[in-house]
């Protein structure tokens, strides 16, 4: 009975994201006669991955697999096919591969989305979008992490082109980063949703 419930939950999850994937203009790219002949569950899995990555750009392999309740081999197979077919692309982020809809995001946006998928860097970027110039110690207090942790991520974000440390901490290209936070707020969590609600008062045009 338990296995049956798990299977039903998996199918429901796949169908929910498959609906997004089927509606995506990327869904039909690379389709072939053999692909059309695959079982419904296989088609659902492919469309679900497209839908999931479209709504959660920058997700890494394990998150795609776990959130869609797919097996490791199944996820590897479909992601590989979707990349080969030109539907998805990936960018390396340390040990992770982060997946994106093809042709949708610039290199800067892919980098920003990758860091926004990580809790502490996301918290830092959100706090700095609200209050540019916030000190490292204030960020550490607000995020409940050590000053060294903030300093380490600040260095990474600086090297990635997302943060300026010249005169206090400030987000580079803040309007672009803010747009990404607002557009995908639901996939980032409550702090992003809260920022999105205040976005109109925070817009600062990129140079």
One Martini backbone bead per residue (centre of mass of N, CA, C, O) as a GRO file, in nm:
protein
  207
    1UNK     BB    1   0.058   0.063  -0.021
    2UNK     BB    2   0.300   0.255   0.004
    3UNK     BB    3   0.407   0.225  -0.289
    4UNK     BB    4   0.150   0.328  -0.425
    5UNK     BB    5   0.157   0.612  -0.303
    6UNK     BB    6   0.430   0.693  -0.416
    7UNK     BB    7   0.354   0.659  -0.715
    8UNK     BB    8   0.123   0.866  -0.711
    9UNK     BB    9   0.298   1.106  -0.624
   10UNK     BB   10   0.488   1.098  -0.862
   11UNK     BB   11   0.278   1.136  -1.086
   12UNK     BB   12   0.170   1.407  -0.982
   13UNK     BB   13   0.436   1.561  -1.001
   14UNK     BB   14   0.493   1.514  -1.299
   15UNK     BB   15   0.227   1.637  -1.411
   16UNK     BB   16   0.262   1.920  -1.302
   17UNK     BB   17   0.535   1.977  -1.457
   18UNK     BB   18   0.449   1.878  -1.739
   19UNK     BB   19   0.255   2.110  -1.796
   20UNK     BB   20   0.482   2.317  -1.811
   21UNK     BB   21   0.654   2.176  -2.027
   22UNK     BB   22   0.435   2.160  -2.255
   23UNK     BB   23   0.406   2.488  -2.256
   24UNK     BB   24   0.679   2.506  -2.350
   25UNK     BB   25   0.878   2.606  -2.621
   26UNK     BB   26   1.091   2.362  -2.553
   27UNK     BB   27   0.944   2.082  -2.563
   28UNK     BB   28   0.979   2.006  -2.888
   29UNK     BB   29   1.270   1.990  -2.883
   30UNK     BB   30   1.418   1.707  -3.028
   31UNK     BB   31   1.201   1.547  -3.132
   32UNK     BB   32   1.103   1.206  -3.202
   33UNK     BB   33   0.973   0.918  -3.298
   34UNK     BB   34   1.087   0.755  -3.058
   35UNK     BB   35   0.993   0.951  -2.840
   36UNK     BB   36   0.686   0.930  -2.905
   37UNK     BB   37   0.692   0.606  -2.828
   38UNK     BB   38   0.704   0.639  -2.549
   39UNK     BB   39   0.612   0.622  -2.253
   40UNK     BB   40   0.426   0.819  -2.052
   41UNK     BB   41   0.628   0.836  -1.815
   42UNK     BB   42   0.862   0.937  -1.985
   43UNK     BB   43   0.726   1.190  -2.093
   44UNK     BB   44   0.664   1.311  -1.817
   45UNK     BB   45   0.957   1.334  -1.723
   46UNK     BB   46   1.058   1.522  -1.939
   47UNK     BB   47   0.847   1.750  -1.902
   48UNK     BB   48   0.903   1.791  -1.600
   49UNK     BB   49   1.192   1.890  -1.628
   50UNK     BB   50   1.131   2.131  -1.802
   51UNK     BB   51   0.932   2.264  -1.601
   52UNK     BB   52   1.122   2.279  -1.360
   53UNK     BB   53   1.357   2.444  -1.491
   54UNK     BB   54   1.179   2.683  -1.575
   55UNK     BB   55   1.089   2.741  -1.259
   56UNK     BB   56   1.410   2.636  -1.161
   57UNK     BB   57   1.661   2.790  -1.228
   58UNK     BB   58   1.969   2.630  -1.123
   59UNK     BB   59   1.926   2.354  -1.074
   60UNK     BB   60   2.039   2.064  -0.953
   61UNK     BB   61   2.043   1.736  -0.988
   62UNK     BB   62   1.935   1.651  -0.701
   63UNK     BB   63   1.687   1.838  -0.706
   64UNK     BB   64   1.547   1.726  -0.946
   65UNK     BB   65   1.524   1.437  -0.846
   66UNK     BB   66   1.383   1.486  -0.567
   67UNK     BB   67   1.138   1.674  -0.651
   68UNK     BB   68   1.046   1.436  -0.876
   69UNK     BB   69   1.094   1.139  -0.784
   70UNK     BB   70   1.357   1.029  -0.910
   71UNK     BB   71   1.591   0.852  -1.043
   72UNK     BB   72   1.914   0.866  -1.115
   73UNK     BB   73   1.913   0.734  -1.399
   74UNK     BB   74   1.666   0.885  -1.505
   75UNK     BB   75   1.783   1.168  -1.478
   76UNK     BB   76   2.035   1.134  -1.647
   77UNK     BB   77   1.896   1.059  -1.910
   78UNK     BB   78   1.713   1.313  -1.952
   79UNK     BB   79   1.921   1.535  -1.922
   80UNK     BB   80   2.106   1.438  -2.147
   81UNK     BB   81   1.895   1.459  -2.375
   82UNK     BB   82   1.820   1.762  -2.335
   83UNK     BB   83   2.103   1.864  -2.394
   84UNK     BB   84   2.148   1.726  -2.672
   85UNK     BB   85   1.871   1.869  -2.789
   86UNK     BB   86   1.875   2.183  -2.677
   87UNK     BB   87   1.684   2.245  -2.422
   88UNK     BB   88   1.930   2.230  -2.232
   89UNK     BB   89   2.158   2.370  -1.996
   90UNK     BB   90   2.486   2.397  -1.840
   91UNK     BB   91   2.653   2.488  -1.530
   92UNK     BB   92   2.929   2.521  -1.343
   93UNK     BB   93   2.933   2.470  -0.965
   94UNK     BB   94   3.170   2.323  -0.891
   95UNK     BB   95   3.019   2.016  -0.823
   96UNK     BB   96   2.800   2.137  -0.997
   97UNK     BB   97   2.508   2.112  -1.202
   98UNK     BB   98   2.336   2.366  -1.373
   99UNK     BB   99   2.006   2.419  -1.493
  100UNK     BB  100   1.879   2.543  -1.819
  101UNK     BB  101   1.724   2.703  -2.041
  102UNK     BB  102   1.771   2.751  -2.354
  103UNK     BB  103   1.841   3.087  -2.433
  104UNK     BB  104   1.759   3.261  -2.156
  105UNK     BB  105   2.055   3.310  -2.026
  106UNK     BB  106   2.306   3.464  -1.915
  107UNK     BB  107   2.598   3.430  -1.758
  108UNK     BB  108   2.524   3.616  -1.525
  109UNK     BB  109   2.247   3.487  -1.460
  110UNK     BB  110   2.352   3.205  -1.399
  111UNK     BB  111   2.530   3.288  -1.165
  112UNK     BB  112   2.311   3.419  -0.993
  113UNK     BB  113   2.126   3.169  -0.968
  114UNK     BB  114   2.329   2.986  -0.830
  115UNK     BB  115   2.352   3.166  -0.570
  116UNK     BB  116   2.039   3.177  -0.512
  117UNK     BB  117   2.047   2.853  -0.444
  118UNK     BB  118   2.205   2.962  -0.193
  119UNK     BB  119   2.144   3.054   0.115
  120UNK     BB  120   2.362   3.266   0.200
  121UNK     BB  121   2.398   3.424  -0.066
  122UNK     BB  122   2.101   3.496  -0.088
  123UNK     BB  123   2.082   3.656   0.175
  124UNK     BB  124   2.291   3.867   0.099
  125UNK     BB  125   2.159   3.976  -0.160
  126UNK     BB  126   1.891   4.059  -0.032
  127UNK     BB  127   2.001   4.254   0.181
  128UNK     BB  128   2.155   4.435  -0.038
  129UNK     BB  129   1.903   4.519  -0.194
  130UNK     BB  130   1.782   4.668   0.047
  131UNK     BB  131   2.097   4.740   0.178
  132UNK     BB  132   2.330   4.903   0.074
  133UNK     BB  133   2.632   4.869   0.271
  134UNK     BB  134   2.621   4.641   0.438
  135UNK     BB  135   2.777   4.483   0.670
  136UNK     BB  136   2.925   4.194   0.758
  137UNK     BB  137   2.823   4.184   1.054
  138UNK     BB  138   2.524   4.235   0.986
  139UNK     BB  139   2.486   3.991   0.806
  140UNK     BB  140   2.561   3.778   1.014
  141UNK     BB  141   2.332   3.843   1.210
  142UNK     BB  142   2.085   3.809   1.013
  143UNK     BB  143   2.191   3.502   0.915
  144UNK     BB  144   2.333   3.331   1.135
  145UNK     BB  145   2.648   3.377   1.089
  146UNK     BB  146   2.962   3.409   1.031
  147UNK     BB  147   3.192   3.636   0.939
  148UNK     BB  148   3.361   3.436   0.770
  149UNK     BB  149   3.136   3.345   0.586
  150UNK     BB  150   3.076   3.618   0.460
  151UNK     BB  151   3.363   3.673   0.356
  152UNK     BB  152   3.383   3.426   0.170
  153UNK     BB  153   3.132   3.493  -0.009
  154UNK     BB  154   3.219   3.776  -0.092
  155UNK     BB  155   3.461   3.682  -0.255
  156UNK     BB  156   3.305   3.506  -0.454
  157UNK     BB  157   3.107   3.726  -0.558
  158UNK     BB  158   3.326   3.908  -0.663
  159UNK     BB  159   3.460   3.703  -0.864
  160UNK     BB  160   3.166   3.665  -1.012
  161UNK     BB  161   3.035   3.972  -1.038
  162UNK     BB  162   2.808   4.035  -0.783
  163UNK     BB  163   3.024   4.206  -0.607
  164UNK     BB  164   3.103   4.491  -0.420
  165UNK     BB  165   3.402   4.612  -0.206
  166UNK     BB  166   3.489   4.920  -0.220
  167UNK     BB  167   3.213   5.053  -0.051
  168UNK     BB  168   3.118   4.824   0.054
  169UNK     BB  169   2.846   4.635   0.008
  170UNK     BB  170   2.740   4.553  -0.338
  171UNK     BB  171   2.537   4.496  -0.596
  172UNK     BB  172   2.566   4.390  -0.905
  173UNK     BB  173   2.329   4.453  -1.106
  174UNK     BB  174   2.054   4.486  -0.933
  175UNK     BB  175   1.817   4.468  -1.133
  176UNK     BB  176   1.877   4.187  -1.238
  177UNK     BB  177   1.869   4.037  -0.967
  178UNK     BB  178   1.588   4.130  -0.882
  179UNK     BB  179   1.435   4.004  -1.119
  180UNK     BB  180   1.506   3.711  -1.047
  181UNK     BB  181   1.381   3.707  -0.768
  182UNK     BB  182   1.093   3.780  -0.854
  183UNK     BB  183   1.037   3.562  -1.076
  184UNK     BB  184   1.156   3.317  -0.854
  185UNK     BB  185   1.057   3.338  -0.555
  186UNK     BB  186   0.909   3.065  -0.491
  187UNK     BB  187   1.193   2.899  -0.529
  188UNK     BB  188   1.350   3.054  -0.277
  189UNK     BB  189   1.143   3.179  -0.071
  190UNK     BB  190   1.034   3.395   0.173
  191UNK     BB  191   1.248   3.623   0.136
  192UNK     BB  192   1.186   3.661  -0.167
  193UNK     BB  193   0.887   3.723  -0.147
  194UNK     BB  194   0.924   3.975   0.027
  195UNK     BB  195   1.094   4.131  -0.177
  196UNK     BB  196   0.890   4.128  -0.412
  197UNK     BB  197   0.676   4.306  -0.262
  198UNK     BB  198   0.915   4.555  -0.262
  199UNK     BB  199   1.039   4.613  -0.551
  200UNK     BB  200   0.946   4.900  -0.643
  201UNK     BB  201   1.131   5.043  -0.408
  202UNK     BB  202   1.425   4.899  -0.522
  203UNK     BB  203   1.476   5.016  -0.788
  204UNK     BB  204   1.790   5.014  -0.973
  205UNK     BB  205   1.952   5.119  -1.227
  206UNK     BB  206   2.153   5.003  -1.447
  207UNK     BB  207   2.444   5.107  -1.617
   0.00000   0.00000   0.00000
